[in-house]
Amino acid sequence: MSDRYTDTPFLRFVDAYVLRAIGHLDTATAAYCDAMVPQLRQSFATAEGGWVEIVERQMKFPPELPGQIRKIWEDGKARFAEGHGEAPDPVQFAMIFVDRNFGRN
């Protein structure tokens, strides 16, 4: 997983954004994202907002996106479990969602 962020460190925040939207952002990642706010503000020349707001601005996310992500997650969970015999992994979902929807290959 760490290789995922080597050349694209901001991707970690986009993945965290999706995990937050589906209610699966772990405490350690949330703490990391919060701790990085000063560096994000400096990198993106902004004096306001937390990491969530910075991600939304940089990615030009609409306000309704978290709800849309949550609906996709909720609608897909049962189908995934039926097809795979186990519950979906929220971290894997977040990575796949980001890769498919925001241009990462």
GUMIKOL-420369 format. One record per residue: residue in three letters; x, y, z of N, C-alpha, C in turn. Coordinates in steps of 0.05 Angstrom, whole numbers, padded with zeros to 5 digits, always signed. Example, Ala and Ser with C-alpha at 12.3 -4.5 7.8 and 13.67 -1.06 7.14 Angstrom:
BEGIN
ALA+00264-00114+00156+00246-00090+00156+00264-00066+00156;SER+00257-00045+00142+00273-00021+00143+00258+00001+00157;
This chain:
BEGIN
MET+00016-00024+00000+00000+00000+00000+00017+00025+00000;SER+00040+00025+00014+00056+00049+00015+00067+00056-00012;ASP+00072+00037-00030+00082+00043-00057+00062+00060-00072;ARG+00037+00057-00066+00015+00072-00079+00020+00102-00077;TYR+00032+00111-00055+00034+00140-00049+00062+00151-00054;THR+00081+00134-00063+00109+00143-00066+00111+00167-00085;ASP+00100+00165-00109+00102+00187-00128+00078+00206-00128;THR+00057+00198-00113+00033+00214-00112+00023+00216-00083;PRO+00037+00231-00066+00030+00232-00038+00002+00244-00033;PHE-00008+00261-00050-00035+00273-00046-00057+00251-00049;LEU-00050+00230-00063-00069+00208-00067-00078+00196-00040;ARG-00061+00196-00021-00067+00186+00006-00092+00201+00017;PHE-00093+00227+00012-00115+00244+00022-00140+00239+00007;VAL-00138+00233-00019-00162+00227-00035-00173+00200-00026;ASP-00156+00180-00022-00165+00155-00012-00179+00158+00016;ALA-00166+00174+00033-00178+00180+00059-00205+00193+00057;TYR-00208+00211+00038-00233+00225+00033-00255+00205+00027;VAL-00249+00185+00010-00269+00165+00003-00275+00148+00028;LEU-00255+00140+00043-00259+00124+00067-00276+00139+00087;ARG-00271+00165+00089-00288+00182+00107-00317+00182+00098;ALA-00321+00184+00072-00348+00186+00060-00364+00160+00066;ILE-00350+00137+00067-00364+00112+00072-00364+00104+00101;GLY-00352+00121+00118-00352+00116+00147-00331+00096+00156;HIS-00309+00093+00141-00289+00074+00148-00261+00086+00149;LEU-00259+00112+00155-00233+00124+00159-00223+00117+00186;ASP-00200+00103+00187-00189+00094+00213-00176+00117+00228;THR-00174+00114+00254-00163+00135+00271-00135+00144+00263;ALA-00118+00124+00257-00090+00131+00250-00088+00148+00225;THR-00104+00140+00204-00103+00156+00179-00115+00183+00184;ALA-00137+00185+00199-00149+00211+00205-00129+00229+00219;ALA-00115+00217+00238-00095+00233+00254-00073+00242+00235;TYR-00063+00225+00217-00043+00232+00198-00052+00256+00181;CYS-00076+00253+00170-00087+00274+00152-00090+00300+00167;ASP-00099+00299+00192-00102+00324+00208-00074+00336+00213;ALA-00055+00319+00219-00028+00329+00225-00015+00342+00201;MET-00023+00334+00177-00011+00344+00152-00023+00369+00142;VAL-00044+00379+00155-00058+00403+00146-00039+00427+00142;PRO-00020+00433+00160-00002+00455+00155+00014+00452+00129;GLN+00024+00428+00123+00039+00423+00099+00021+00425+00074;LEU-00004+00415+00077-00023+00418+00054-00029+00447+00048;ARG-00033+00462+00070-00038+00491+00066-00015+00504+00052;GLN+00009+00497+00060+00033+00509+00048+00035+00500+00018;SER+00032+00474+00013+00035+00464-00014+00015+00476-00033;PHE-00010+00481-00023-00031+00491-00041-00037+00521-00036;ALA-00019+00534-00022-00021+00563-00018-00048+00572-00008;THR-00057+00559+00013-00083+00567+00025-00079+00570+00055;ALA-00094+00588+00066-00092+00593+00095-00116+00582+00110;GLU-00134+00569+00096-00158+00560+00110-00166+00532+00102;GLY-00182+00520+00120-00193+00494+00115-00176+00471+00126;GLY-00190+00450+00132-00176+00425+00140-00170+00409+00115;TRP-00160+00385+00119-00152+00368+00097-00175+00361+00079;VAL-00199+00357+00090-00223+00350+00074-00229+00373+00055;GLU-00229+00398+00065-00235+00421+00048-00214+00425+00027;ILE-00189+00420+00034-00167+00423+00015-00170+00403-00008;VAL-00176+00378-00001-00181+00357-00021-00204+00365-00039;GLU-00226+00375-00027-00249+00383-00043-00242+00405-00062;ARG-00227+00425-00053-00219+00447-00071-00200+00438-00093;GLN-00180+00423-00085-00160+00414-00105-00171+00396-00126;MET-00190+00378-00117-00201+00359-00136-00227+00369-00149;LYS-00236+00393-00140-00260+00405-00151-00284+00387-00146;PHE-00285+00375-00122-00307+00357-00115-00332+00373-00109;PRO-00355+00365-00119-00380+00378-00112-00389+00370-00084;PRO-00405+00387-00071-00414+00382-00044-00428+00355-00040;GLU-00442+00346-00061-00458+00321-00058-00441+00296-00062;LEU-00416+00298-00068-00399+00275-00074-00398+00255-00050;PRO-00394+00263-00026-00393+00243-00004-00418+00226-00003;GLY-00441+00238-00006-00466+00223-00006-00468+00204-00029;GLN-00458+00212-00053-00458+00194-00076-00439+00170-00072;ILE-00416+00176-00060-00397+00154-00055-00409+00135-00035;ARG-00421+00145-00014-00434+00128+00007-00455+00111-00005;LYS-00472+00122-00024-00493+00106-00037-00481+00084-00053;ILE-00460+00089-00068-00447+00068-00084-00437+00046-00066;TRP-00424+00054-00044-00414+00034-00025-00437+00017-00013;GLU-00458+00030-00004-00480+00016+00008-00494-00002-00012;ASP-00499+00008-00036-00512-00008-00056-00496-00032-00065;GLY-00469-00029-00065-00452-00050-00075-00444-00071-00054;LYS-00447-00065-00029-00438-00083-00008-00451-00111-00010;ALA-00478-00111-00012-00493-00136-00012-00486-00152-00038;ARG-00484-00138-00060-00477-00152-00085-00449-00164-00084;PHE-00431-00150-00072-00404-00160-00069-00404-00185-00051;ALA-00417-00183-00029-00418-00206-00010-00430-00230-00023;GLU-00451-00226-00039-00464-00249-00053-00445-00262-00073;GLY-00431-00245-00087-00413-00255-00108-00387-00266-00098;HIS-00378-00257-00075-00351-00265-00065-00352-00281-00039;GLY-00376-00282-00026-00378-00297-00001-00366-00284+00023;GLU-00359-00258+00020-00348-00243+00043-00355-00214+00040;ALA-00352-00199+00061-00357-00171+00061-00335-00156+00045;PRO-00342-00135+00031-00321-00120+00017-00302-00106+00036;ASP-00278-00102+00027-00257-00088+00042-00260-00058+00036;PRO-00266-00041+00056-00269-00013+00051-00244+00001+00039;VAL-00221-00007+00047-00196+00005+00037-00193-00002+00007;GLN-00198-00027+00001-00196-00035-00028-00217-00020-00044;PHE-00241-00017-00033-00262-00002-00047-00253+00026-00052;ALA-00241+00039-00032-00233+00067-00035-00212+00070-00057;MET-00192+00052-00057-00171+00053-00077-00182+00049-00105;ILE-00199+00029-00108-00211+00023-00134-00228+00047-00143;PHE-00244+00058-00124-00261+00080-00131-00245+00104-00140;VAL-00223+00110-00126-00206+00133-00133-00193+00127-00161;ASP-00183+00103-00164-00169+00097-00189-00188+00099-00213;ARG-00212+00089-00210-00231+00089-00232-00243+00116-00238;ASN-00247+00132-00217-00262+00157-00221-00245+00181-00223;PHE-00220+00179-00215-00203+00203-00215-00177+00200-00230;GLY-00178+00181-00249-00157+00179-00269-00131+00165-00261;ARG-00129+00152-00239-00104+00138-00233-00105+00110-00246;ASN-00083+00102-00258-00083+00076-00272-00068+00056-00256;
